[in-house]
Amino acid sequence: MKKILFAFIALLPFGGQAQNSAPAKPQAKPMVLTGATIHLGNGVVVENGLIAFDNGLITAVGPSSTAVNRTGADVIDLAGKHIFPGVIAMGSTIGIQEIASVRATLDFEEIGEINPHVRSLVAYSTDSEVTPTLRASGVLMAQSVPQGGLVSGSSSVFNTDGWNWEDAVLRKDDGIWLSWPSYLARSFNYDDFSFTTKKNEKRAETISLLESTFADAKAYSEIDKPEMTNIRLDAMKNLFTGKQNLYVRANYAKDIIDAVKFAKKMGVSKVVIVGGNEAAKVAPFLKENNVPVVLGALHSLPSRPDDDVYAVYELPAKLHKAGVKVALSYDDEWWRVRNLPYQAGTAAAFGDVSKEEALMFLTQNPAQIMGVDAMVGTLEKGKHATLIVTNGNMMDMRGNVVEHAFIKGAKVNLDNKQSRLYEKYKEKYGQE
Amino acid sequence: MRKLVWTWLSLLAVSTVGMAQQTFPRNGAYDERPGRYAFTNATIVADPQTTIAKGTLLIENGKIVDIGTNIKIPKGTVVTDLSGKFIYPSLIDLDSDYGMPEVKRASGGRRSGQQLESNKKGAYGWNQAVQPEMRAAELFVVDGKKATDFRKYGWGTLLVHPHDGIVRGTGALVTLDDESANKALLRDQASAHFSLDKGSSSQSYPSSVMGSVALLRQTYYDADWFAKGGKNAESNLSLASFNQIKTLPSFFDNSDKLGILRADNIGDEFGIQYIIKSGGDEYQRIGEVKATGASLLVPLNFPAAPDVEDPWDADIISLAELKSWEMAPSNPAALVKAGIPFALTADGLKNKGDFWTNLRKAIEFGLSKEKALEAITLAPARLARADDMLGSLKKGKLANFLITSSDLFDEDNLIHENWIQGKKFIINDLNAADLRGEYKLTVGSNSALRMRVTGKANKPEYQITQDTLKLGPKVTLNGEQVTVTYQPDKKKPGTVRLSGYINGRDIQGQGTLPDGAPVEWSATLDTTRATSSSDTVKAGRPTPKQPTFSDMGKLLYPFVGFGNEEMPKSETILIKNATVWTNEADGVVTNTDVLVQKGKIAKIGKNLSASGAREIDGTGKHLTNGIIDEHSHIALFSVNEGGQTSSAEVRQSDVINSEDINIYRQLAGGVTTSQLLHGSANSIGGQSAVIKLKWGAAPAELWIPEAKYIKFALGENVKQSNWGDAARSRFPQTRMGVEQVFYDHFIRAREYDKAMKAYNNSRNKNNVTPPRRDLELDALAEILNNERFITCHSYVQSEINMLLSVADSLDFKVNTFTHILEGYKVADKMAKHGAGGSTFSDWWAYKMEVKEAIPYNAALMAREGVVVAINSDDAEMARRLNQEAAKTMTFGGMSEQEAWKMVTLNPAKLLHLDNRLGSIKTGKDADLVLWNDHPLSIYARPDYTMIEGTIYFDYKADQEKQERIAKEKARIVQKALSAKSKGAETKKPEGRSSKLLQCDDIIGVHAEEIK
């Protein structure tokens, strides 16, 4: 009885209120946006630019003088505005986490250590009330990632609009996520409320478990029709063909090196480091091995008391300068991802990269890492018209008012639960 | 069998001593002896200042009868000639649990359930951790094995108490005699003992250091009330005992430098000067420690050298750890230099022998031998008020002394005998042969052998050589008897066995060859080769060059990498040509100069000049007030006292951690003032500490005591919704209950306040029992009297409404609602009540009660007339509060200046500090930030952050600090490497970081995910 009651209570708030607005309808007629400053997402800016798209795809982008067929098109003058590619949020729990303290709303962590077969794809909820708030801050694509265990599962990439996961998904099962056993382990001291970090004694044991799992998976992938099906191993086979990424969560320099070497030894061709606190120490190694890094929340404290107070803020630029491909993420967060654009701002403020270079950390680079760069990530002819129009520089709070958003050419409703409540209470108080 | 032997030995001991317990019956004939001994021709170090050459010590019946030269030795005295030997008073340790029962700590963790009442039987006090009735003398047993270990290293007397609880009762002064508790006990109720550690108490309260402080303070007040008539109202054995122990020497257990200041504060309130156990790190805050006037009990457990061979692994070791390894041995010398009285203790050492190693190290680091001796003999005797019988060798004092081979602090010194209450304990036989030297060894016809004896006198090392061939012998020395075995030919089995005795300086005897043939042998000291014994020792083992005082790095304030070598000072500063955000009617003014003098804003205008001022060019830069964080938990040792539903009595000011690196990091984000709030574990939390982030200053200098605030909380945290099944017993568990908590407490506070005022105003206080002072109700009465102000953690509109109506009906004000994520729903009511709102810019979705939180909250409230601040509750976000304020422009369209006020002037108003903080106005505190860009921009960071005209963060100096940290680390790493190569014990790399505390932190582990 208690359980049933609980489930009922948990459902209530989502049952009784206004639902998310309907997903955008597919683009019906050509659009031409003119006069705005267009940030292409690959480091290039076009002042007083023009962008045209039809059937969801970009047909032209360039200065406003660019010749395009305007017949039957909606032409919108956006002088003074800015156009950016839709922001891509990697490594998130968007769509699979709703209210952190309510277990019934959490779908990102399975039990068990080796779960390559579990997929965020099927749990991704297009009815999350969080997702529309992210769109309103420019986040138009999200990678939704299973958490926990050693091999957490398989991620997928979504547009942040859609009726269900099947039509929201941009790329299914783009990679398998592995938590690399850390070289150093942290433990809590009750005596003085502090943490102690020291060598992880169980590391070798864990690595050997991973080695046998990956070796078995590789061997399994070589058989056409196995006598006995193993859905775990089956889920890993694309790691060995290069069709899927292996995302490895690793922060310490030694872990990064070991993790990359492990992947190579196991025959995994595409490996991505996630977290990468100490990636700067091994930047030449990462460059040499062509391994990109998805950094965790930039808005976090340095891990050690003697670290440069701005160490975390400076890291993306350092890696970029050293020739390592960098994407920014907000760790395994969901609602906070709406602040992701500001992390690019921070990267430019504290590091030796331009604002446009920092923008690449949210657009071109994540698209390339996840293998969706043929479709999205930059504003180029032939790619999806997935973009936002803002009042200013979206990487700064003062310019992040998103006025329009298009996902594959479809004009997205920017309304969300929070803006609705805002309107409701403005009405209550008679505020303008 | 082993047990039997032991019993027999101890029985034997009983019979040798005079003055055994007269009341005890004897098994067999009486064997009382006079115990009259004289020691002659010794170098007697009677006390640190007095050394008697060729002196005599005469003792009888366990006491010193006479000491000096030309002493007449009465007949019937056992005389020992101690030519060449030394006599010292034996060591005293004041912090021991010798002979005490083992303390079993209650298992921690919030999953263990809650225990709201004491489970101690008998008519004792309400809290299990307050045990003034505990009496070490009643618990004391002689522990033969431990006593042997103590005696071996020279201790004679210990002050023992069970290390358990906040009030630990009385200590017992005992000797290390091994017979019976009756003999060993010198003084019952010799001392009183206190701490802030609840020990084995399984009771939920207190669960924090500040809760412990409050409980101890309350106990003093309760005991006072009890004495003044409360005893007629209730029986309370604990309070009765407490009143008896108050006058004893009071020892306070503690483990760090800031804890000394904390303990001393408590003592000051009650006119008690505690003797405080230190952490050995007081050299890092020596000025403040000195100012307490406290005497200290100082441990000698110096950190082991860090293992830094792998540079990446060693990166986790902080500079502070490296420096404390380097500097800890200088602590005793620093105490002497500062004139702080102290006694040394072996407490905390794994091996007692390390005491001597470390004491010698402390001497190398500048501690004089006289002061060292004082700190282990006379100083502890004085602190225990037992210098009438202990601590030096003087007529009438106890015959507790050591006979040593040389100067007590020499590395080669041997303690021969440790006499306790006139009874001899042999440590290293006084008459043991010192065989060290080189011998011609003749075994039968073989006279080509040589024997070398090196090492320590009590641990000789032997070597037999034939030409260059080494024949490692086995040698046993038993009194005068010597046994030697060796194998003459390594390739052939066969051992020569020799038995012999010492004859003068030579050895001779008989033995058996491998074939069974008997043989004569002798070893003759080769006086031509043998040099003095100490030379041989040194030749055998080179002593590594120790680090010394002179090549240490500088102290840092605070003692962390980014600390200051010199404390920054208040300056006269002229900022020229900046864009100034005044937060006053002038708004933002460009090309303006601001002059700072004597910590205040002296002038604002164009083309200002001031002689002697440090000029800072503000061209292209923005000058603003320092950011004020209304809701912070940095710089605290603990946040929540969650043991009870109201903890109004606890004070965050008791747990300010001035050494927290987050102070510096937040200066680097433009923050200058923070309200350190209690957490939200209970409906009525604790008293806030508002601090200025004066990096390097001690806790008392950070604190603004006149800002009197208290934390309240509503909703899921106080009803323990997300704490699992263990937390289902404490009232309240619903929002219905929360309301009643407030009613109940405020009604009681009103009655209490009335009773207090009536008593204070009454003319005749004689024969009237005063009302019991209650620290919890004091704080609530202050709220009713408008002297203390509420900051209430709150989320949903129903509970906000509830507290407003409780407050209105009981006639008090809610000053600030913090978090207040649904404040936008009741902004009109808040404005009417006059309550402010201090909120997050955009947090939501982390729990049920924030599912309707919106980032437009601040704007909606502000437009309804609520004073709105944006706060952090998070050490990371706090350094970006300028950006958080900017979000109110994105969400809700606030103007730039209104947005900026939300992290400066508005929180100043909420803290009632806007008369001195929050705007750039002549006469206000010069708490200023010069930004390199528009302060609401993501691209802005401070060039300078100053507080009261003192620059605490300087972007350029910060870069220099980073270089200094790197260099200093490199220097000490090289030192540590060389220590390791010379055989020093090392410790694997370990990083330590303090936990980032937030609202929900009770036990620490769980709350990182939930605000």
Interface residues (C-beta under 8 A of the other chain):
Chain A: P13 E98 I99 A100 S101 V102 V130 L184 F188 Y190 D192 F193 S194 F195 T196 T197 K198 K199 Y252 A253 K254 K281 H299 S300 L301 P302 S303 R304 P305 D306 D308 V309 Y310 W334 W335 R338 N339 Y342 G345 T346 A348 A349 F350 M395 D396 M397 R398 N400 V401 K417 Q418 S419 L421 Y422 Y425 K426 Y429 Q431
Chain B: G108 G109 W312 D313 D315 I316 S318 L319 A320 V560 G561 F562 F637 S638 I661 N662 Y664 R665 A668 E716 S721 N722 Y824 K825 A827 D828 D842 W844 A845 Y846 K847 M848 K851 E852 I854 P855 Y856 L860 R863 E864 A875 E876 M877 R879 R880 Q883 A886 K887 M889 T890 F891 G892 D933 L936 S937 I938 Y939 A940 R941 D958 Q962 I965 K969 K988 P989 E990 G991 R992 S993 S994 K995 L996 L997 D1001 I1003 G1004 V1005 E1009 I1010
